[in-house]
């Protein structure tokens, strides 16, 4: 069975027009020197936002992002999660 090949983050960002090839090359040089993730370099250079990186990764992986920040759980459901977490950590 042939595996689907994923493009690297930088290539995806170039393909969708978020950054140029030159910006990618600069970011890759900085990444190599500092040994940090490419996305962090691109954000530090103000070339992309965290949201733009997530959007590209959603596309690449075919998985939608779920924003849990504004989700409100019922007390009953919250207590269920706590019990599950306690069971896992025991």
C-alpha positions as CSV (number, residue, x, y, z in Angstrom):
1,X,0.0,0.0,0.0
2,X,1.4,3.3,-1.0
3,X,1.6,6.0,1.7
4,X,0.4,9.5,1.0
5,X,3.4,11.9,1.1
6,X,2.9,15.0,3.1
7,X,4.5,18.3,2.1
8,X,6.6,20.0,4.8
9,X,5.2,23.0,6.6
10,X,7.4,25.5,4.8
11,X,6.5,24.1,1.4
12,X,2.8,24.2,2.2
13,X,3.0,27.8,3.3
14,X,4.8,28.7,0.1
15,X,2.2,26.8,-2.0
16,X,-0.7,28.6,-0.4
17,X,1.0,32.0,-0.8
18,X,1.6,32.8,2.9
19,X,5.3,33.1,2.5
20,X,7.8,33.3,-0.4
21,X,10.6,30.9,-1.3
22,X,13.1,33.5,-0.1
23,X,11.3,33.9,3.3
24,X,11.3,30.1,3.7
25,X,15.0,29.8,3.0
26,X,15.8,32.6,5.5
27,X,13.6,30.9,8.1
28,X,15.2,27.5,7.5
29,X,18.7,29.0,8.0
30,X,17.6,30.6,11.3
31,X,15.9,27.3,12.3
32,X,19.1,25.4,11.6
33,X,21.2,27.9,13.6
34,X,18.9,28.1,16.6
35,X,17.5,24.5,16.5
36,X,13.9,25.5,17.0
37,X,10.7,24.6,15.2
38,X,10.2,26.3,11.8
39,X,6.8,27.6,12.8
40,X,8.4,29.4,15.8
41,X,10.9,31.0,13.5
42,X,8.2,32.1,11.0
43,X,6.1,33.6,13.9
44,X,9.1,35.4,15.3
45,X,9.7,36.9,11.9
46,X,6.1,38.0,11.7
47,X,5.6,36.0,8.5
48,X,2.7,33.9,9.7
49,X,0.4,33.7,12.7
50,X,-0.3,30.7,14.9
51,X,-3.7,30.5,13.3
52,X,-2.3,30.4,9.8
53,X,0.0,27.5,10.7
54,X,-2.9,25.6,12.2
55,X,-5.0,26.2,9.1
56,X,-2.2,24.8,6.9
57,X,-1.8,21.8,9.1
58,X,-5.5,21.2,9.2
59,X,-5.4,21.1,5.4
60,X,-2.4,18.9,5.3
61,X,-3.6,16.4,7.8
62,X,-7.3,16.5,6.8
63,X,-8.3,17.1,10.4
64,X,-10.3,20.1,11.6
65,X,-9.1,22.1,14.6
66,X,-11.4,22.1,17.6
67,X,-11.3,25.2,19.8
68,X,-12.0,24.1,23.3
69,X,-11.4,27.5,24.9
70,X,-15.0,28.6,24.8
71,X,-16.6,25.2,25.4
72,X,-18.6,25.0,28.6
73,X,-19.0,21.6,30.1
74,X,-21.8,20.5,32.5
75,X,-20.7,19.8,36.0
76,X,-21.6,16.1,35.5
77,X,-19.5,15.8,32.4
78,X,-16.6,17.6,34.0
79,X,-16.7,15.2,37.0
80,X,-16.7,12.2,34.5
81,X,-13.5,13.6,32.9
82,X,-11.9,14.0,36.3
83,X,-12.6,10.4,37.2
84,X,-11.2,9.2,33.9
85,X,-8.0,11.3,34.4
86,X,-7.7,9.9,37.9
87,X,-8.0,6.4,36.6
88,X,-5.3,7.0,34.0
89,X,-2.8,8.5,36.4
90,X,-3.2,5.8,39.0
